[in-house]
């Protein structure tokens, strides 16, 4: 029934977990974290290896989460304790994770899961092939979103938000901002690695290079979502992140169907991010404001004409017949 819309919807929901992790670092902590490009395939490598060893897919997915959390902890330690810049700390961790992922995968660059039972195949067996993955990913995303919404309103969550908004102020109040930052990076990369675990089960393989460009795609999803829904609360902010992930995948699908080659997708992503970032400035341009005001004036005149009293219309018709 869904036809061609099933695949981008499934991918948008699966990658929505990743986007929530990117939102946590990019918006909550105000931290440019590139560890994402390494923690995403890390989760896929851990889950795929665990599943092929006979571990239940649910436990394998959680192992992927803890692996990503460990990677985020390393990045936070490099940044807070060794005083390495946030950008360089993420790059160093991401670079080291490439070799770690190969080690976890036994020296292979790809692990197939075609003959293994995964969360996706289990859901498809119970619900049906068409709706299995959608229901599974939707359920996981909703649970994580609700837990994240609740967590960000707790004392620790408020500390994370304050750390991102004004680190100097909260440090002056005696709060250990280094610990909060490490914890936030651990949770965010744990979510990213969990997304990698689920995507590996969805694609039926884990590849060591599947994390390339993940940070940019996650950032693009966050910005696109915020362009649709202006986040005024945490609830709407996480919702916009998930919707942005779905919109991004649909945009990629439209680009492919419009004739773009697969090699052009990175360019499409860059253009989307630039447009979303420049949208507030575009709205402030004089020409755009004039067009918007002219359109508003025309619309109000049409509405006013349609809502004129009946007596006025009858009188005008009478003068016309005279």
C-alpha positions in Angstrom: 0.0 0.0 0.0 2.9 2.4 0.8 4.7 1.6 -2.4 7.8 3.8 -3.0 7.1 5.7 0.3 7.9 2.7 2.5 11.7 2.8 2.1 12.2 6.5 3.0 9.8 6.3 5.9 11.6 3.3 7.3 15.0 4.9 6.8 13.7 8.2 8.3 12.5 6.5 11.4 15.6 4.3 11.8 17.9 7.3 11.4 15.6 9.3 13.6 17.4 7.7 16.6 20.7 9.0 15.2 19.2 12.5 14.7 18.1 12.6 18.4 21.7 11.9 19.4 23.0 14.6 17.1 20.3 17.0 18.5 21.6 16.2 22.0 25.1 17.3 21.2 24.4 20.0 18.6 21.5 21.8 20.3 21.6 20.8 24.0 25.3 20.7 24.6 26.2 23.2 21.8 29.0 20.8 20.9 30.3 20.1 17.4 30.9 16.3 17.7 32.3 14.4 14.8 32.6 11.2 16.8 29.2 10.3 15.1 31.0 9.2 11.9 32.8 6.5 14.0 30.2 5.6 16.6 27.5 4.8 14.0 29.5 2.0 12.3 30.8 1.0 15.8 27.2 0.1 16.8 26.7 -1.7 13.6 29.9 -3.7 14.0 29.1 -4.7 17.6 25.5 -5.7 16.8 26.4 -7.6 13.6 29.3 -9.5 15.3 27.1 -10.3 18.4 24.2 -11.6 16.3 26.5 -13.9 14.2 27.9 -15.2 17.6 24.3 -16.3 18.6 23.4 -13.4 20.9 19.8 -12.2 20.8 19.3 -9.1 18.5 17.8 -7.1 21.3 20.9 -7.7 23.5 23.2 -7.0 20.5 21.5 -3.7 20.0 22.0 -2.7 23.6 25.6 -3.7 23.3 25.9 -1.3 20.4 24.5 1.4 22.6 27.1 0.8 25.3 29.9 0.7 22.8 28.8 4.1 21.4 28.6 5.5 25.0 32.2 4.4 25.6 33.3 6.2 22.4 31.5 9.4 23.5 33.2 9.1 26.9 36.6 9.0 25.2 35.8 12.1 23.2 34.6 13.9 26.3 37.7 12.9 28.2 40.0 14.2 25.5 38.1 17.5 25.4 37.6 18.2 29.1 40.6 16.6 30.8 43.3 16.8 28.1 42.0 20.2 26.9 41.9 19.1 23.2 39.4 21.2 21.2 36.0 19.7 20.7 36.4 19.4 16.9 39.8 17.8 17.1 38.8 15.4 19.9 35.9 14.1 17.8 38.2 13.7 14.8 40.7 11.8 16.8 38.1 9.4 18.3 36.5 8.9 14.9 39.8 8.1 13.3 40.7 5.6 16.0 37.3 3.9 15.8 38.0 2.9 12.2 40.6 0.5 13.4 38.6 -0.6 16.4 35.6 -1.4 14.1 37.8 -3.6 11.9 39.0 -5.4 15.0 35.5 -6.0 16.2 34.5 -7.3 12.8 37.4 -9.7 12.8 39.4 -7.9 10.2 36.6 -7.9 7.7 35.1 -4.8 6.2 31.6 -6.2 5.8 29.5 -8.7 7.9 26.4 -10.0 6.2 23.2 -10.8 8.2 21.1 -12.2 5.5 20.8 -15.6 7.1 20.5 -14.3 10.7 17.4 -13.5 12.8 17.3 -9.8 13.5 14.8 -7.4 15.1 13.6 -6.4 11.7 13.0 -10.0 10.5 11.2 -10.8 13.8 8.9 -7.8 13.4 8.2 -8.6 9.8 7.3 -12.2 10.8 4.8 -11.0 13.4 3.3 -7.9 11.8 4.0 -8.4 8.1 6.7 -7.6 5.6 5.3 -4.2 4.6 4.6 -2.8 8.1 7.0 -4.7 10.2 10.0 -2.4 10.0 7.9 0.8 10.1 6.1 -0.4 13.3 9.4 -1.5 14.9 11.3 1.7 14.1 8.3 3.9 15.0 7.9 2.2 18.4 11.6 2.5 19.2 11.8 6.2 18.2 8.7 7.1 20.2 10.0 5.4 23.3 13.4 7.0 23.0 11.8 10.4 22.3 9.6 10.2 25.4 12.5 9.0 27.6 14.7 11.9 26.3 11.9 14.4 26.9 11.5 13.3 30.5 15.3 13.1 31.0 15.9 16.6 29.9 13.5 17.9 32.5 15.2 16.1 35.3 17.9 17.7 37.5 20.7 16.1 35.4 19.0 17.0 32.1 18.5 20.6 33.2 22.2 20.7 34.1 23.1 19.5 30.6 20.9 22.2 29.1 22.4 24.9 31.3 25.9 23.6 30.4 25.1 24.1 26.7 23.4 27.5 27.2 26.0 29.1 29.5 28.9 27.0 30.7 30.6 29.7 32.6 27.5 30.6 34.6 26.8 27.0 35.7 30.5 26.5 36.5 30.4 29.5 38.7 27.6 27.9 40.6 29.9 25.0 41.5 28.6 22.5 39.0 31.2 20.1 37.4 30.6 20.9 33.8 33.2 18.5 32.6 31.3 15.6 34.1 28.0 16.8 32.5 29.7 17.2 29.1 31.2 13.7 29.2 27.9 12.2 30.2 26.0 14.1 27.5 28.5 12.9 24.8 28.2 9.3 26.1 24.4 9.3 25.9 24.4 11.0 22.5 26.9 8.6 20.9 25.1 5.7 22.6 22.0 6.7 20.7 24.0 7.1 17.5 25.5 3.6 17.9 22.1 2.2 18.6 20.9 3.7 15.4 23.9 2.0 13.6 22.9 -1.3 15.2 19.3 -1.0 14.0 20.3 0.2 10.5 22.7 -2.8 10.1 19.8 -5.2 11.0 17.6 -3.3 8.5 20.1 -3.4 5.7 21.1 -7.0 6.6 24.8 -6.1 6.7 27.3 -4.0 8.7 30.0 -2.2 6.8 33.1 -0.4 8.2 32.5 2.6 5.9 28.7 3.1 6.6 29.4 6.1 8.9 30.9 8.4 6.3 28.8 11.6 6.2 26.6 10.6 9.1 27.3 13.8 11.1 26.3 16.0 8.2 23.2 14.0 7.5 22.2 14.2 11.1 22.8 17.9 11.2 20.8 18.4 8.0 17.9 16.5 9.5 18.0 18.6 12.7 18.0 21.9 10.7 15.3 20.8 8.3 13.1 19.8 11.2 13.6 23.1 12.9 12.6 24.9 9.6 9.3 23.1 9.7 8.5 23.2 13.4 9.9 26.1 15.4 11.0 24.3 18.6 9.7 26.3 21.6 9.8 23.4 24.0 11.9 20.2 24.4 8.9 18.1 23.2 8.6 20.1 20.0 12.4 20.2 19.5 12.7 16.4 19.6 9.6 16.0 17.4 11.1 18.4 14.9 14.3 16.3 14.9 12.4 13.1 14.1 10.3 14.8 11.4 13.5 16.3 9.9 15.0 12.9 9.7 12.0 11.6 7.8 11.9 14.7 5.5 15.6 14.3 4.8 15.1 10.7 3.6 12.1 11.7 1.5 14.2 14.5 -0.1 16.9 12.1 -1.0 14.3 9.8 -2.6 12.9 12.7 -4.6 16.4 13.7 -5.7 17.1 10.1 -7.0 13.7 10.0 -8.8 14.4 13.4 -10.3 17.4 12.0 -12.1 20.3 12.8 -9.7 23.0 10.2 -9.5 23.9 8.5 -6.2 27.2 10.3 -6.3 25.3 13.7 -6.2 23.6 13.0 -2.9 26.3 14.7 -0.9 25.9 17.8 -3.0 22.1 17.7 -2.4 22.7 17.3 1.3 25.0 20.3 1.3 22.5 22.5 -0.6 19.7 21.5 1.8 21.8 22.4 4.8 22.8 25.8 3.3 19.2 26.6 2.4 17.9 25.7 5.8 20.5 27.7 7.5 20.0 30.7 5.2 16.2 30.6 5.4 15.9 33.0 8.3 18.1 35.5 6.5 16.2 35.0 3.2 13.0 35.9 5.0 14.6 39.1 6.3 15.5 40.4 2.8 13.7 43.5 1.6 12.6 41.9 -1.7 11.1 38.9 0.1 9.4 41.1 2.6 7.8 43.2 -0.1 6.6 40.1 -2.0 5.1 38.7 1.3 3.4 42.0 2.1 2.0 42.3 -1.4 0.7 38.8 -1.3 -0.9 39.5 2.1 -2.5 42.7 0.9 -4.0 40.9 -2.2 -5.3 38.1 0.0 -7.0 40.5 2.4 -8.6 42.4 -0.5 -10.0 39.2 -1.9 -11.4 38.2 1.5 -12.9 41.6 2.0 -14.6 41.5 -1.3 -16.1 38.1 -0.6 -17.4 39.2 2.8 -19.2 42.4 1.6 -22.8 42.7 2.9 -25.5 41.4 0.6 -27.2 44.9 0.4 -24.0 46.4 -1.0 -23.8 43.7 -3.7 -27.5 44.1 -4.5 -27.1 47.9 -4.8 -24.1 47.5 -7.1 -26.0 45.0 -9.3 -29.0 47.5 -9.4 -26.7 50.3 -10.6 -25.2 48.0 -13.2 -28.7 47.1 -14.6 -29.7 50.8 -14.6 
